[in-house]
């Protein structure tokens, strides 16, 4: 099981949670039950920033889901980051999913790219090329395969957070970033990767094996 340097509520959410609870408490003192909607907002913030530890399944060839959500794309495409033919697997996160992002494979970060952009609905394919996005080129320990893992901001997301740079080693399930309030993660995998999910499947970060490397 992964060990995190923070409690079960993601550190990215502490200011939001503290602020919403403080405002709710102040309004409760002065307005009583009229504060109920604010407490509902506080509960939403609490559930959004939950960050539970997960068991790490499979072995070195397993490609784990980098995010909680739903599979919205499985297709051969051109990887725009490494300029190669690849198999794209996309996970869409709604506002009720855990938004902590985790490494899909054991390996080393070879390069990182960041691009500002628009805020198109992350469930749409064009979000992959139009929205704010942060991409990692990971060289997998198993077979030296190249994996591109891309955080894509969503319709109401306003901040992509990534805590690793080139040269940093990663292990499967390791927490490396966070996206606030709705988004997606695109994986670009080698064409001979064996995909183990289908479009529409609900997946969980780290816990779900998306594919297996050759």
N, C-alpha and C positions, 0 to 999 in steps of 0.2 A: 504494500500500500504506500502511496506517496506521502511524504511528510512536507507540510507547508509551513513557512515561517510566519504564519498568522492564523487566527481562529477560523471557524467555518464560514464567517462572513468576510468576503473579499475586502482587502484593505482599501481598494479603490472606492468602496461604498461607504466607508466610515464617515466622511464629511457629509454625504447626502443623508445617511441614516440619522446622524446626530442632529443635523439641521432640521429634518422633518419632525423628529421626536420633540425637539425643543419648541418648535413653533406649535405643534399640537398641544403640548403641555401648557404653554402660555395661554392659548385660546381656550383650553378647557377651564383654566382658572377664571377667566373673565366671561366666558360664554357657555359654559357647561356642555350639554349634549350637542350644541351646534358645531362643536369641534369634531364630531364623528367622521365627516368626510376627510378631514386632515389625518385622522388616525388610520383611515383606509389607505391613504397615500403612503403613510409610514410603513404599513404592512406590505404594500406593493414594493417599496424600496427594499425592505428586508428580504423579500423573496427574490427580487431581481439580483441582489448582490450575494446570494448564498454561494458557497464555493466548497462543496463537499469533497473529501478525499475519495479516490476510486481505486479499486483493484486493477492491476495491470495484467491482462490476459495474453495468451499466445506466446510467441517467441520472437527472435530477431527479425524474421521475415514478415511478421505481422505489421500491417499498417493500421494504426488505431485512429478512431475518429478524433479530430482536433477540437471538436465542439459538440455540445448538445444541440439537437434540432431535428430537422427532416431533410432527407435526401431529395434535392430538386434537380440535379443534373448528373448524368453519367454518359460521357460522350467523348469520342476522339476529337481533339482540337489541336491547334497550334499553341504551344506554351509561349505567351508573349514575353516572358522573362528570360527564359533560356533559349528561345528561338529553336524549338525542336517540336516534333510531333509527340503528342502525349495523350494520356487518358485523363480526362477531367472528372473529378467527383466533387460535388458541391453540397455543403450542409447549410441550410437556412435556419437561423435562430430567430424565434419570435421573442417578445418581451417577457414571456414566462419561462424561457429556458435559462439555464446557467450560462453565463457569458464569459467564463474563464476559458482561455484557449490553451491547449496542451499539445506537446510534441507528438506527432503521429508515429515517429520511428526513433530508433537509436541512431545517432550520427553527429555530424559537426556542421554548424552553420558556416557556409562558404561565402555567402553574400546576403546583404539586406538592402531592399529598395523601399522607399516611401514615396507615394504620390498623393497630393491633395486632389480633391475632385468633388463631384456633385453628391446628392443624397437621393438617388433613385431607389425605389422599392427593392430591397435586397433579394427578394424572391425572383426578380426578373433577371434574365441572362445578361442584359446590357449593364447591370450593376458591376459585373466583373471588370469592365473596361472604362466605366464612366465615374464610379464612386471613389471616394477616398479609400486608399488601400495600402497595405503594408505586406511586402512579400519576403519570404525567407527561402533561400536556396540551401537545402540540407543535403549533404552527402551521407547517405545511409551507411551504417556500419556493415550491414548485410549486403554483400555483393557490390558495394560501391555505387549503388544506384542513386541517381539524382532525383530529389523530391522538391517540388516547389509548393510551399504552403502560404496561402495568401489570405490575410484578414481583410474583409471588405466591409466598409461602413454601410449602414442601412438607411432607411427613410428618415428616421428620427435620431440615428446615432450621430454623435458629434465629437467623438474622440476614440481613436484607436491607440491602444497602449501596447508597446512591445518592449521587453526587457532584455533582449539578447542582441548581440552583434556578431559580425564575422569572426570566426575563430573559437566561438563558444561551443563546447560539446553539449549535446542534449541526450536525454534518455526518454524512452517511450513513456508518455503520460506526464512528463515534466511540465509544469505550468510556465508558460513563457509570455503570456499577454492577456489582454482583456479588451472587449469592445463594449461601449456603453449603449444600451437601449436599442437593440434590434440590429441584426447584421447577418453576414454569412462568412464561411471559410471555404475557399476553393483549394483543392489539392490537384496538382498536375503530376501524374505518375507515369512510369514507363509503360509503353503500349502492351507489353506482355504481362502486366500485372493482372492477377486473378481477383476480380471484384466479387465481394461476398454480400453485397447489399443491392437493393433495387430502388428505383425512384418511388418516393412516398414512404419509405421506411423511416421510422423514428430511431434516432441513434443517440448515444450518450458519450460524451468526451471520455477518452481512455477506455471505457468499459466495452465499447463496440469495436469489433475488428471489421474495418471497411474492406480490406483487401489483403492479398498476400503477394510479396515480391517473389520473383522467380529465383 
